[in-house]
Amino acid sequence: MLAELRGLNEECGVFGIWGHPDPAPISYYGLHALQHRGQEGAGIVVTDGEFLRAVKGEGLVNDVFSNGKLEKLTGKAAIAHVRYATAGGSGIENVQPLLFNSTTGSLAIAHNGNIVNANRLKRSLEQQGSIFQTTSDTEVLAHLLKKSHHTSLEERAKQALKLLDGAFAFIILTEDEMMVAQDPHGMRPLSIGKLGDAWVVASETSAFDLIGAEVIRSVEPGELLIINDHGLRSERFSEPAERAICTMEYVYFSRPDSDIDGINIHSARKRLGIQLAQEIQLEADVVTGVPDSSISAAIGFSEATGIPYELGLIKNRYVGRTFIQPSQDLRERGVKMKLSPVRQVVNGKRVVMVDDSIVRGTTSKRIVKMLKEAGAKEVHVVISSPPLKNPCFYGIDISTDEELIASNNSVEEMRELIGADSLSFLSVEGMVQAIGRTDEGKNCGHCLACFTGEYPTPISPNTKLPHEKELVR
């Protein structure tokens, strides 16, 4: 479903390149491939070996880098970021990459994820004299790096990263090197590739396709990559913990043309639709998906059931996010501006509406209503994931139970609230099986916290990490 309509958003996307004569333009195109991961701000920081220079702003990639702003970003390496605010709120000061200048050298950081113990670390750092310039959890890492007693950045990074709890995929840039780090659970996607002799890093492999880079591999959980003019070197700041990749990356967030750990997103979503068809029984005339992320699952459901797939809903791609406002009346109009039912496809038909998830339920209700107003005789809503019952603390903007319709309502109560003739969800087991990860251990390497309530890391703000007192000093 449309993220800006229903309120389910990923925090951001990161991109980095080292050893290319035009790093800023390449990063610009990389950010375009990641634009779906964040539309509130974008930025690029480059190094020429002596200085770090930045251009960043609020808005879409095209708007931020208009009027020749890329021309002053010359150098040999860059890191870049697109942002949707979850931790820290909006404002230009929170747009990444965050850039810090000091007499001992400059530092820029781009981050995807959420550090769940950031507030506790921030309080500790402030008691030691640190002054924070932003409200972003990302800035905590910068202060930890500066506070470390180690002389080399590599050792400071290893020490600082051990302190962090939660989901993080970091790219760190200095005048003469780039570092890449993935949290021990590997909760956020991060891949590395090659563009000629240059190394590239991105949240999604679709960015590599756009710039013509070759995918090498995923960054491993607990891994720290050091990239400079001498090449790439792999180190570890932590041993890998039990793998817990965010399942919603497969279900919703990532682009269909991206791969995560060798699994293509479109193919995984199509298998989710096929699995849905195996778990539920429906009599209907037409299947349609809610653009864009549900189309693959709808195709799979149609193929498995033999019910024809049709474009029953059309997305208007020329309506900006400016039109989507928080008031109920404007949200109602926003849905109609973003989506339109195809009357001749649904009129008089029993419609299966396939969607990837239901968060608050308000948009599902409006889409069901639109389909019925367009003449649909019945609307059966099928969801290619289990009910979202629990908040996420790892970089998705659902942080309270009150935001989730499934947290306080049964499936039948949800069906009544959205006005559907039936409502069905995919089972947790069916979802994991359909995605096709082969990891040994718990949940085949998935984080299922938003479905099951079992979190892979400590989440309480009062939870004391055993190493925190030792390392923060």
Buried (B, 14 or more C-beta within 10 A) or exposed (E): BBBBBBBBBBBBBBBBBBBBEBBBBBBBBBBBBBBBBBBBBBBBBBBBEEEBBBBBBBBBBEEBBEEEBBEEBBBBBBBBBBBBBBBBEBBEEBBBBBBBEEEEEBBBBBBBBBBBBBEBBBEBBEEEEBEEEBBBBBBBBBBBBBBBEEEEBBBBBBBBBBBBBBBBBBBBBBBBBBBBBBBBBBBBBBBBBBBEEBBBBBBBBBBBBBBEBEBBEBBBBBBBBBBBEEEBEEBBBBEBBBBBBBBBBBBBBBBBBBBBBEBBBBBBBBBBBBBBBEBBEBEBBBBBBBBBBBBBBBBBBBBBBEBEBBBBBBBEEEBEBEEBEEEEEEBBBBBEBBBBBBEEBBBEBBBBBBBBBBBBBBBBBBBBBBBBEBBBBBBBBBBBBBBBBBBBBBBBBBEEEEBBBBBEBEBEEBBEBBBBBBBBBBBBEBBBBBBBBEBEEEBBBBBBBBBBEEBBBBBEEEEEBEEBEEBBE
